[in-house]
Amino acid sequence: MDLKLHDFFYELPESRIAKHPSKQRGTSKLLVYRKGEVQHHHFGSIADQLPAAATLVFNNTKVIPARIVLHKPTGARIEIFLLEPIAPSTVHEEVMLAQQRCTWKCMIGNAKKWKRGTSLTSESLDFTAIRTGEAEVTFEWEGMTFSELLEEIGKIPLPPYIQREIEQEDKERYQTVYSKLDGAVAAPTAGLHFTNEIMEELKAKGIPIQYVTLHVSAGTFQPIKTENITQHPMHNEQVWIPRHTIESLLASSKTITVGTTSMRTLESLYWFGVRLHHKMEDFHIRKEDPYELEAIDKHTALLNVLDYMDRYQLDQLGGQTEIFLYPGYTFKMCDGIITNFHMPNSTLILLIAAFIGEDWRKVYQEALDNDYRFLSYGDSSLLIP
């Protein structure tokens, strides 16, 4: 397809970008788009806005303090941004429990000042960072897990468009109340609106809740630089899905995802079921798969996955996805989405345009006209095509 980047642009004034969270979690505005009609509510009413018999799917990844700032003896400032683990494991949770040594793929700020094979140390803590490759850093330390070390030396990585230093409230507010598994370097921001009280209300009303894990990577902020959007090199992210979640999805008549990351996870799950149908057992969804593989029905795809898990005696399914959802894609798993308002010309806008069609412009204009706050710390929407 010849989709042009300029077709997914809208004018976003700087003043509409939320630079801080709302004063109280759960008090944001909620735009509800349902079958072409738009209504305005507050997020506290989300339980009343959901379709009957809908299962909600949350991403329970936890943001790690992925920014590490060190200084050379000369005073040169080196910033290390953790991207994905390399050793002793590529599984985030295992590396976070590592002791003494681990290696990560990183972005390195001021890299010209830090030669390969040389090390940096911290003045306040006994640990060493060694640049072992062009984009690889090995950390060595004693007496704690890597997760505990990061709590001491790292900073929560706010999105690049929030150009300020991290503040105390960010440590709590740039994290969902249900976050569980360490690994994300950006928050699944649709979930930031949920409070413990809202979660309890959902349960009290009998709304089924399931969790998946997608460790959000820095690629979520990567701008599209190709005018033909299909040529954009999509980032890769690690996903984990429990067996009981898959069984629940198989039995559910409607599925609402909380955030684009949950949506990407569920659509990737479907395409893994398709890959199994075509005798491909590796759970690595390429960005081309949804546009090249012959589709099958959702029920069969999920049964294929459960059969695979039975054969290998798996309680949870782990994989990688670089799935790219843009207009022309037909959604297989998702009937609605709770999501924030996203950057123009971004992969996330393309996902929304794929999901609700050209009405994405109507929704975003309504939000602009009604003083909604945009991006990670902004207001929310419930979109049901």
ChimeraX attribute file (.defattr): number of C-alpha atoms within 10 A of each C-alpha:
attribute: neighborCount
match mode: 1-to-1
recipient: residues
	/A:1	9
	/A:2	9
	/A:3	15
	/A:4	13
	/A:5	18
	/A:6	12
	/A:7	11
	/A:8	19
	/A:9	13
	/A:10	13
	/A:11	10
	/A:12	14
	/A:13	9
	/A:14	10
	/A:15	9
	/A:16	14
	/A:17	20
	/A:18	18
	/A:19	20
	/A:20	16
	/A:21	19
	/A:22	16
	/A:23	8
	/A:24	10
	/A:25	17
	/A:26	22
	/A:27	16
	/A:28	23
	/A:29	22
	/A:30	25
	/A:31	26
	/A:32	24
	/A:33	21
	/A:34	16
	/A:35	11
	/A:36	14
	/A:37	12
	/A:38	15
	/A:39	13
	/A:40	14
	/A:41	15
	/A:42	16
	/A:43	24
	/A:44	19
	/A:45	15
	/A:46	20
	/A:47	16
	/A:48	12
	/A:49	13
	/A:50	19
	/A:51	16
	/A:52	10
	/A:53	13
	/A:54	19
	/A:55	23
	/A:56	22
	/A:57	25
	/A:58	26
	/A:59	33
	/A:60	25
	/A:61	28
	/A:62	25
	/A:63	24
	/A:64	24
	/A:65	25
	/A:66	23
	/A:67	22
	/A:68	18
	/A:69	16
	/A:70	18
	/A:71	14
	/A:72	14
	/A:73	9
	/A:74	7
	/A:75	8
	/A:76	12
	/A:77	15
	/A:78	19
	/A:79	17
	/A:80	22
	/A:81	23
	/A:82	27
	/A:83	21
	/A:84	24
	/A:85	22
	/A:86	17
	/A:87	16
	/A:88	14
	/A:89	15
	/A:90	14
	/A:91	17
	/A:92	17
	/A:93	14
	/A:94	15
	/A:95	24
	/A:96	21
	/A:97	14
	/A:98	17
	/A:99	19
	/A:100	13
	/A:101	18
	/A:102	21
	/A:103	23
	/A:104	22
	/A:105	20
	/A:106	22
	/A:107	18
	/A:108	21
	/A:109	14
	/A:110	12
	/A:111	16
	/A:112	9
	/A:113	12
	/A:114	18
	/A:115	13
	/A:116	16
	/A:117	10
	/A:118	10
	/A:119	16
	/A:120	17
	/A:121	17
	/A:122	14
	/A:123	9
	/A:124	8
	/A:125	11
	/A:126	12
	/A:127	17
	/A:128	16
	/A:129	20
	/A:130	19
	/A:131	22
	/A:132	18
	/A:133	13
	/A:134	13
	/A:135	16
	/A:136	21
	/A:137	27
	/A:138	19
	/A:139	20
	/A:140	17
	/A:141	17
	/A:142	12
	/A:143	10
	/A:144	12
	/A:145	16
	/A:146	22
	/A:147	19
	/A:148	15
	/A:149	19
	/A:150	17
	/A:151	13
	/A:152	13
	/A:153	17
	/A:154	19
	/A:155	19
	/A:156	24
	/A:157	25
	/A:158	22
	/A:159	18
	/A:160	9
	/A:161	14
	/A:162	16
	/A:163	9
	/A:164	11
	/A:165	11
	/A:166	13
	/A:167	11
	/A:168	8
	/A:169	10
	/A:170	15
	/A:171	16
	/A:172	12
	/A:173	19
	/A:174	23
	/A:175	22
	/A:176	25
	/A:177	18
	/A:178	18
	/A:179	18
	/A:180	14
	/A:181	18
	/A:182	21
	/A:183	29
	/A:184	27
	/A:185	27
	/A:186	26
	/A:187	28
	/A:188	29
	/A:189	24
	/A:190	29
	/A:191	24
	/A:192	27
	/A:193	28
	/A:194	20
	/A:195	18
	/A:196	13
	/A:197	11
	/A:198	17
	/A:199	15
	/A:200	11
	/A:201	17
	/A:202	18
	/A:203	13
	/A:204	11
	/A:205	10
	/A:206	12
	/A:207	18
	/A:208	16
	/A:209	17
	/A:210	19
	/A:211	21
	/A:212	23
	/A:213	25
	/A:214	29
	/A:215	27
	/A:216	23
	/A:217	20
	/A:218	21
	/A:219	16
	/A:220	18
	/A:221	16
	/A:222	14
	/A:223	13
	/A:224	17
	/A:225	13
	/A:226	12
	/A:227	15
	/A:228	14
	/A:229	21
	/A:230	19
	/A:231	12
	/A:232	16
	/A:233	15
	/A:234	19
	/A:235	17
	/A:236	21
	/A:237	24
	/A:238	22
	/A:239	27
	/A:240	19
	/A:241	21
	/A:242	16
	/A:243	17
	/A:244	14
	/A:245	16
	/A:246	22
	/A:247	13
	/A:248	15
	/A:249	22
	/A:250	16
	/A:251	11
	/A:252	13
	/A:253	12
	/A:254	16
	/A:255	23
	/A:256	24
	/A:257	28
	/A:258	25
	/A:259	24
	/A:260	21
	/A:261	27
	/A:262	27
	/A:263	28
	/A:264	22
	/A:265	28
	/A:266	24
	/A:267	22
	/A:268	28
	/A:269	28
	/A:270	26
	/A:271	29
	/A:272	25
	/A:273	28
	/A:274	26
	/A:275	23
	/A:276	18
	/A:277	17
	/A:278	11
	/A:279	9
	/A:280	12
	/A:281	14
	/A:282	11
	/A:283	19
	/A:284	22
	/A:285	23
	/A:286	18
	/A:287	20
	/A:288	14
	/A:289	19
	/A:290	21
	/A:291	15
	/A:292	8
	/A:293	12
	/A:294	12
	/A:295	17
	/A:296	14
	/A:297	11
	/A:298	18
	/A:299	14
	/A:300	15
	/A:301	23
	/A:302	21
	/A:303	15
	/A:304	19
	/A:305	24
	/A:306	21
	/A:307	14
	/A:308	16
	/A:309	15
	/A:310	12
	/A:311	9
	/A:312	9
	/A:313	10
	/A:314	13
	/A:315	12
	/A:316	14
	/A:317	18
	/A:318	16
	/A:319	19
	/A:320	18
	/A:321	24
	/A:322	20
	/A:323	22
	/A:324	25
	/A:325	27
	/A:326	20
	/A:327	16
	/A:328	13
	/A:329	14
	/A:330	14
	/A:331	15
	/A:332	17
	/A:333	22
	/A:334	20
	/A:335	19
	/A:336	25
	/A:337	24
	/A:338	26
	/A:339	27
	/A:340	28
	/A:341	23
	/A:342	19
	/A:343	21
	/A:344	18
	/A:345	20
	/A:346	19
	/A:347	24
	/A:348	22
	/A:349	20
	/A:350	22
	/A:351	20
	/A:352	23
	/A:353	20
	/A:354	18
	/A:355	25
	/A:356	20
	/A:357	15
	/A:358	13
	/A:359	17
	/A:360	21
	/A:361	17
	/A:362	14
	/A:363	22
	/A:364	19
	/A:365	14
	/A:366	16
	/A:367	22
	/A:368	16
	/A:369	9
	/A:370	12
	/A:371	11
	/A:372	21
	/A:373	23
	/A:374	24
	/A:375	21
	/A:376	28
	/A:377	24
	/A:378	24
	/A:379	29
	/A:380	31
	/A:381	26
	/A:382	26
	/A:383	23
	/A:384	20
	/A:385	15
